[in-house]
Amino acid sequence: MNIKKNTHIKSKIRLTAKAGVSIGLLLGFAVMLIAAVTTPASLYGAPKKRKLKPEYEEFYHYARYLFTKNERKIFSNLPDDQSRDAFIRYFWEIRDPNPMTEENEFKVEIERRYEYSSKYLKEGPIPGWKTDRGRIYILLGPPTNRYEDTIGTSFGRVIWWYYEESDIYARFVDAKGTGIFRMDLRNVSLRLLDELERRKYYIVNKEEKDNFLTEIMDFKLRYDKSKKEIQIDVNTKHLSYEKDKNSDNMIAKIKVNLVIYTQKNNFTKHADLKTITMSQEQLLTKKSKVTVTIPIELPKGKLKIDAIVTDFLGDAVQRKFVKIKN
């Protein structure tokens, strides 16, 4: 990844940074960005008193940037190695973009980025994965363009990263000349936070785009106490279909992954593959909703359900957190 001086991109970045952004908005954004990207390890739910084995420490180093709030809490309170192994298996399982292949492309890509940042983005005594640039690299991957700006600045060394596909950028400053770069929160894309959040779940690899789930689908989840089943309403317009081999109907398949959290920070998981059958006439009507059911008896109390619904034949995916009182 060579450093490039690109006048066109530099001008675009600076104009975007100046266009219509108030000081108050930037300050508010800075607070959110600090929380999302530069939060200390202790606030990510890292076990403070419990010493982890090297393999669990390494997993935590890069996976913490992908953790949801519940996942951080669960991992920090797991009692033994057996439960940590189960957590790690499922952590990667629900993020596997293509279960039909032998390897988990998401896991492979994250581990590759972790290794790169550890090797090339180390700054003084700070490990590469822990630097501001390392954290952005793990979530967003290599920038389309990277260049160093040393002319006409009083900040010392400045490095710009630009991601052309997402049209976002980040500015890193070595203000003290120590070789340690901090993200300049006054000069970042306002959509950076949204992109960082999206990349927590799915990574878009430009060369293997078909292997990754990038489209958004819509669904609603509820629990029917009397029938003891989870009901999921899916928008049929977001699904991909194929011809049923045994009839004139069209079929779609959705993969449902559920993690059910209790108030005691325990969790259970459930995975199911549902087939939706539609006639060609039904597909042409205005009706756009179909309900799939998952028979399951939920425990009593206040619950949180982490639900991922995936179009098994296409690219649509959505993840939602639903609170249920049973």
C-alpha positions as CSV (number, residue, x, y, z in Angstrom):
1,M,0.0,0.0,0.0
2,N,2.1,2.9,-1.3
3,I,1.7,6.5,-0.1
4,K,0.2,8.5,-3.0
5,K,-0.1,12.3,-3.4
6,N,-3.5,12.8,-5.1
7,T,-4.5,16.4,-5.7
8,H,-8.0,15.6,-6.8
9,I,-8.8,13.5,-3.7
10,K,-7.0,15.9,-1.4
11,S,-9.2,18.8,-2.7
12,K,-12.4,16.6,-2.4
13,I,-11.6,15.7,1.2
14,R,-10.9,19.2,2.2
15,L,-14.0,20.6,0.5
16,T,-16.2,17.9,2.1
17,A,-14.7,18.6,5.5
18,K,-15.6,22.3,5.3
19,A,-19.0,22.0,3.6
20,G,-21.9,22.9,5.9
21,V,-20.5,21.3,9.1
22,S,-21.1,23.2,12.3
23,I,-18.8,23.2,15.3
24,G,-21.5,21.7,17.5
25,L,-22.1,18.9,15.0
26,L,-18.4,18.1,14.8
27,L,-18.1,18.0,18.6
28,G,-21.1,15.7,18.9
29,F,-19.7,13.5,16.2
30,A,-16.4,13.5,17.9
31,V,-17.9,12.2,21.1
32,M,-19.6,9.4,19.3
33,L,-16.5,8.6,17.3
34,I,-14.4,8.4,20.5
35,A,-16.8,5.9,22.0
36,A,-17.0,3.8,18.8
37,V,-13.3,3.7,17.8
38,T,-11.0,4.9,20.5
39,T,-12.6,3.4,23.6
40,P,-10.0,1.9,26.0
41,A,-9.8,-1.8,26.4
42,S,-11.2,-1.7,29.9
43,L,-14.5,-0.3,28.6
44,Y,-14.9,-2.9,26.0
45,G,-15.8,-5.5,28.6
46,A,-12.4,-7.1,28.8
47,P,-12.0,-9.3,31.9
48,K,-10.1,-7.2,34.4
49,K,-9.3,-9.9,37.0
50,R,-9.5,-13.1,35.0
51,K,-6.3,-13.9,33.1
52,L,-7.0,-15.4,29.7
53,K,-5.0,-17.9,27.8
54,P,-3.1,-16.4,24.8
55,E,-5.6,-17.7,22.2
56,Y,-8.5,-16.0,24.0
57,E,-6.5,-12.8,24.5
58,E,-5.7,-12.7,20.7
59,F,-9.3,-13.3,19.8
60,Y,-10.4,-10.4,22.1
61,H,-7.8,-8.1,20.6
62,Y,-9.5,-7.9,17.2
63,A,-13.0,-9.2,17.9
64,R,-13.7,-6.5,20.5
65,Y,-14.1,-4.0,17.6
66,L,-16.9,-6.2,16.3
67,F,-18.6,-6.9,19.6
68,T,-22.2,-5.8,20.2
69,K,-23.0,-4.4,23.6
70,N,-24.4,-7.8,24.8
71,E,-21.5,-9.7,23.3
72,R,-19.0,-7.6,25.2
73,K,-20.9,-8.2,28.4
74,I,-21.3,-11.9,27.9
75,F,-17.6,-12.5,26.9
76,S,-16.3,-10.5,29.9
77,N,-18.3,-12.8,32.3
78,L,-17.7,-16.2,30.8
79,P,-16.7,-18.6,33.6
80,D,-14.4,-21.1,31.8
81,D,-12.6,-22.0,28.6
82,Q,-15.4,-24.4,27.5
83,S,-17.9,-21.5,27.5
84,R,-15.4,-19.2,25.7
85,D,-14.8,-21.9,23.0
86,A,-18.6,-22.1,22.5
87,F,-18.9,-18.3,22.4
88,I,-16.1,-17.9,19.8
89,R,-17.6,-20.7,17.6
90,Y,-20.9,-19.0,17.5
91,F,-19.5,-15.5,17.2
92,W,-17.9,-16.4,13.9
93,E,-20.8,-18.7,12.8
94,I,-23.4,-15.9,12.8
95,R,-21.0,-13.7,10.8
96,D,-20.3,-16.3,8.1
97,P,-21.3,-14.7,4.9
98,N,-21.5,-18.0,3.0
99,P,-22.2,-21.1,5.1
100,M,-22.0,-23.3,1.9
101,T,-18.2,-22.8,1.7
102,E,-15.7,-24.6,3.9
103,E,-14.1,-21.5,5.2
104,N,-15.6,-18.4,6.9
105,E,-14.6,-15.6,4.6
106,F,-15.4,-12.9,7.2
107,K,-13.2,-14.6,9.9
108,V,-10.3,-15.1,7.4
109,E,-10.5,-11.5,6.3
110,I,-10.6,-10.1,9.9
111,E,-7.6,-12.3,10.9
112,R,-5.7,-11.1,7.9
113,R,-6.3,-7.5,8.7
114,Y,-5.3,-8.1,12.3
115,E,-2.0,-9.6,11.2
116,Y,-1.3,-6.8,8.8
117,S,-2.1,-4.0,11.4
118,S,0.0,-5.8,14.0
119,K,3.0,-6.0,11.6
120,Y,2.8,-2.7,9.7
121,L,0.8,-0.2,11.8
122,K,2.7,-0.5,15.1
123,E,3.5,2.9,16.6
124,G,6.2,3.1,19.2
125,P,5.2,0.9,22.1
126,I,1.6,0.6,20.9
127,P,0.7,-2.7,19.1
128,G,-0.6,-2.1,15.6
129,W,-4.1,-3.5,16.2
130,K,-4.5,-1.0,19.1
131,T,-3.6,2.2,17.2
132,D,-6.2,4.4,15.6
133,R,-5.0,3.4,12.1
134,G,-5.0,-0.3,13.1
135,R,-8.6,-0.1,14.4
136,I,-9.8,1.5,11.2
137,Y,-7.9,-0.9,9.1
138,I,-9.4,-4.0,10.9
139,L,-12.9,-2.7,10.3
140,L,-12.6,-1.0,6.9
141,G,-9.6,-2.8,5.4
142,P,-6.9,-1.1,3.2
143,P,-7.8,2.4,1.9
144,T,-8.2,3.0,-1.8
145,N,-5.7,5.9,-1.5
146,R,-3.2,6.9,1.2
147,Y,-1.0,9.9,1.2
148,E,1.1,12.0,3.5
149,D,0.6,15.7,3.7
150,T,3.5,17.6,5.1
151,I,3.2,20.9,3.2
152,G,1.4,23.9,4.8
153,T,0.5,22.3,8.0
154,S,1.4,23.1,11.6
155,F,0.3,19.8,12.9
156,G,3.4,17.8,12.1
157,R,3.0,14.6,9.9
158,V,-0.5,14.1,8.6
159,I,-1.7,10.9,6.8
160,W,-5.0,10.8,4.9
161,W,-6.9,7.6,4.2
162,Y,-9.6,7.6,1.5
163,Y,-12.1,4.9,0.8
164,E,-13.4,5.5,-2.7
165,E,-16.2,2.9,-2.7
166,S,-17.8,4.3,0.4
167,D,-16.6,7.9,-0.3
168,I,-15.3,8.3,3.3
169,Y,-11.9,9.4,4.6
170,A,-10.0,9.7,7.9
171,R,-7.1,12.0,8.8
172,F,-4.4,10.8,11.2
173,V,-2.0,13.3,12.8
174,D,1.4,12.9,14.5
175,A,1.3,16.2,16.3
176,K,4.4,15.6,18.5
177,G,6.6,14.0,16.0
178,T,6.8,10.8,18.0
179,G,5.5,8.5,15.3
180,I,2.2,8.0,17.1
181,F,-0.8,9.1,14.9
182,R,-4.2,10.0,16.4
183,M,-7.3,10.4,14.3
184,D,-8.2,14.0,13.8
185,L,-11.8,14.1,14.9
186,R,-12.3,17.5,13.2
187,N,-11.5,16.1,9.8
188,V,-13.4,12.9,9.3
189,S,-16.3,11.9,7.1
190,L,-19.6,12.3,8.9
191,R,-20.7,8.9,7.5
192,L,-17.7,7.2,9.0
193,L,-19.6,6.0,12.1
194,D,-22.3,4.4,10.0
195,E,-19.8,2.6,7.9
196,L,-17.9,1.4,10.9
197,E,-21.1,0.0,12.4
198,R,-22.1,-1.7,9.2
199,R,-18.7,-3.3,8.8
200,K,-18.9,-4.9,12.3
201,Y,-21.2,-7.5,10.8
202,Y,-20.3,-7.8,7.1
203,I,-17.2,-7.0,5.1
204,V,-17.6,-6.1,1.4
205,N,-14.6,-7.5,-0.5
206,K,-14.4,-5.8,-3.9
207,E,-12.9,-8.8,-5.6
208,E,-15.3,-11.3,-4.1
209,K,-18.3,-9.2,-3.8
210,D,-20.8,-12.0,-4.6
211,N,-19.6,-13.9,-1.5
212,F,-20.6,-11.2,0.9
213,L,-24.1,-10.1,2.0
214,T,-24.5,-6.4,1.4
215,E,-28.1,-5.6,0.7
216,I,-30.6,-4.7,3.5
217,M,-33.8,-6.6,4.0
218,D,-36.7,-5.7,6.3
219,F,-38.3,-7.9,9.0
220,K,-40.3,-7.7,12.2
221,L,-40.0,-10.1,15.1
222,R,-42.4,-10.9,17.9
223,Y,-43.2,-13.7,20.3
224,D,-46.6,-15.4,20.6
225,K,-46.9,-16.6,24.2
226,S,-50.0,-18.7,23.6
227,K,-48.5,-20.6,20.6
228,K,-44.9,-20.6,22.1
229,E,-43.4,-19.5,18.8
230,I,-41.3,-16.7,17.4
231,Q,-43.0,-15.0,14.4
232,I,-41.0,-13.2,11.8
233,D,-42.6,-11.0,9.2
234,V,-40.4,-10.8,6.1
235,N,-40.8,-8.4,3.2
236,T,-41.0,-10.7,0.1
237,K,-39.8,-7.9,-2.2
238,H,-36.3,-8.2,-0.7
239,L,-36.0,-11.9,-1.4
240,S,-34.4,-13.9,-4.2
241,Y,-36.4,-16.8,-5.7
242,E,-35.7,-19.9,-7.7
243,K,-38.0,-22.3,-9.6
244,D,-39.4,-25.2,-7.5
245,K,-38.3,-28.4,-9.2
246,N,-41.6,-30.2,-8.4
247,S,-44.1,-27.5,-9.3
248,D,-44.7,-24.1,-11.0
249,N,-44.1,-22.3,-7.8
250,M,-41.2,-20.1,-6.8
251,I,-39.3,-20.7,-3.6
252,A,-37.1,-18.4,-1.4
253,K,-35.0,-19.5,1.6
254,I,-34.2,-17.4,4.6
255,K,-31.6,-18.3,7.3
256,V,-32.5,-17.2,10.8
257,N,-29.9,-16.9,13.6
258,L,-31.1,-16.0,17.0
259,V,-29.2,-15.3,20.2
260,I,-31.5,-15.0,23.2
261,Y,-30.1,-13.2,26.2
262,T,-31.6,-13.4,29.7
263,Q,-31.3,-10.8,32.5
264,K,-28.6,-12.9,34.1
265,N,-26.4,-12.6,31.0
266,N,-26.9,-16.2,30.0
267,F,-27.7,-16.9,26.4
268,T,-29.0,-19.6,24.2
269,K,-28.8,-19.8,20.4
270,H,-31.1,-21.0,17.7
271,A,-30.5,-21.4,13.9
272,D,-33.1,-22.4,11.3
273,L,-33.4,-22.4,7.5
274,K,-37.0,-21.6,6.4
275,T,-38.4,-22.2,2.9
276,I,-41.0,-19.8,1.5
277,T,-43.2,-21.0,-1.3
278,M,-44.9,-18.5,-3.6
279,S,-47.0,-18.9,-6.7
280,Q,-46.1,-16.7,-9.6
281,E,-49.5,-15.0,-9.2
282,Q,-48.7,-14.2,-5.6
283,L,-45.4,-12.6,-6.6
284,L,-47.2,-10.3,-8.9
285,T,-49.7,-9.1,-6.3
286,K,-49.2,-6.1,-4.0
287,K,-48.9,-8.3,-0.9
288,S,-45.3,-8.0,0.2
289,K,-45.2,-9.7,3.6
290,V,-44.9,-13.3,4.6
291,T,-44.7,-14.8,8.2
292,V,-42.4,-17.6,9.2
293,T,-42.6,-19.2,12.6
294,I,-40.1,-20.8,14.8
295,P,-41.5,-23.1,17.6
296,I,-39.6,-22.2,20.8
297,E,-40.5,-21.8,24.4
298,L,-38.8,-18.7,25.8
299,P,-37.8,-18.4,29.5
300,K,-39.8,-16.1,31.7
301,G,-38.6,-12.5,32.3
302,K,-37.2,-9.7,30.2
303,L,-35.3,-11.0,27.2
304,K,-33.2,-9.5,24.4
305,I,-33.1,-11.3,21.1
306,D,-30.2,-10.7,18.7
307,A,-31.8,-11.7,15.3
308,I,-30.0,-12.0,12.0
309,V,-32.2,-12.9,9.0
310,T,-30.4,-13.7,5.7
311,D,-31.7,-14.3,2.2
312,F,-30.1,-17.7,1.6
313,L,-30.4,-17.4,-2.2
314,G,-29.4,-13.7,-2.5
315,D,-27.6,-10.8,-0.9
316,A,-30.1,-9.4,1.5
317,V,-29.5,-9.4,5.2
318,Q,-30.6,-7.6,8.3
319,R,-29.8,-7.7,12.0
320,K,-32.0,-6.4,14.8
321,F,-32.1,-6.4,18.6
322,V,-35.6,-7.0,20.0
323,K,-36.7,-6.7,23.6
324,I,-39.4,-9.1,24.8
325,K,-41.1,-9.4,28.1
326,N,-42.3,-13.0,28.6
